[in-house]
Amino acid sequence: MPFESMLRQATVKAIDTISKKANKAEVAAEGAIGKLLTRWNEMDDTEKEEVAAIVIATATTAVSAIAAIKKRGVKASAKKVAKAGLKSVRKAARRNA
């Protein structure tokens, strides 16, 4: 995916911005979102990029699966969706290993 690095950087920047704004508003200390943002702030840049890559791969797989189901019908595309999903997850795992 040629835009993957730009998408990954934009994802990291967006979450960093949300996290900073939440810290300023002192909302980050409450609930599950606060815990996630606290963990995000503790990560280094490499970890953040790995998380963003996994999120992007997962979203891409989901969109591809939905498109395949709509195009071919549920029965015809079930195997193709499963195969494409496994391929995408394996690729992301190899990249992050």
Contacts in CASP RR format, 6 or more apart in sequence:
PFRMAT RR
TARGET T0000
AUTHOR 0000-0000-0000
METHOD contacts of the structure
MODEL  1
MPFESMLRQATVKAIDTISKKANKAEVAAEGAIGKLLTRWNEMDDTEKEE
VAAIVIATATTAVSAIAAIKKRGVKASAKKVAKAGLKSVRKAARRNA
1 7 0 8 1.000
1 60 0 8 1.000
4 53 0 8 1.000
4 56 0 8 1.000
7 52 0 8 1.000
7 56 0 8 1.000
8 49 0 8 1.000
8 52 0 8 1.000
8 53 0 8 1.000
8 56 0 8 1.000
9 49 0 8 1.000
9 52 0 8 1.000
11 52 0 8 1.000
11 55 0 8 1.000
11 56 0 8 1.000
12 45 0 8 1.000
12 48 0 8 1.000
12 49 0 8 1.000
12 52 0 8 1.000
15 40 0 8 1.000
15 48 0 8 1.000
15 52 0 8 1.000
16 40 0 8 1.000
16 48 0 8 1.000
18 37 0 8 1.000
19 28 0 8 1.000
19 37 0 8 1.000
19 40 0 8 1.000
19 41 0 8 1.000
22 28 0 8 1.000
22 33 0 8 1.000
22 34 0 8 1.000
22 37 0 8 1.000
23 37 0 8 1.000
23 41 0 8 1.000
27 34 0 8 1.000
28 34 0 8 1.000
28 37 0 8 1.000
28 38 0 8 1.000
29 38 0 8 1.000
40 48 0 8 1.000
43 51 0 8 1.000
50 96 0 8 1.000
53 92 0 8 1.000
53 95 0 8 1.000
53 96 0 8 1.000
54 92 0 8 1.000
54 96 0 8 1.000
57 88 0 8 1.000
57 89 0 8 1.000
57 91 0 8 1.000
57 92 0 8 1.000
58 89 0 8 1.000
58 92 0 8 1.000
60 88 0 8 1.000
61 84 0 8 1.000
61 85 0 8 1.000
61 88 0 8 1.000
61 89 0 8 1.000
64 81 0 8 1.000
64 84 0 8 1.000
64 85 0 8 1.000
64 88 0 8 1.000
65 81 0 8 1.000
65 84 0 8 1.000
65 85 0 8 1.000
68 77 0 8 1.000
68 80 0 8 1.000
68 81 0 8 1.000
68 84 0 8 1.000
69 77 0 8 1.000
69 81 0 8 1.000
71 77 0 8 1.000
72 80 0 8 1.000
END
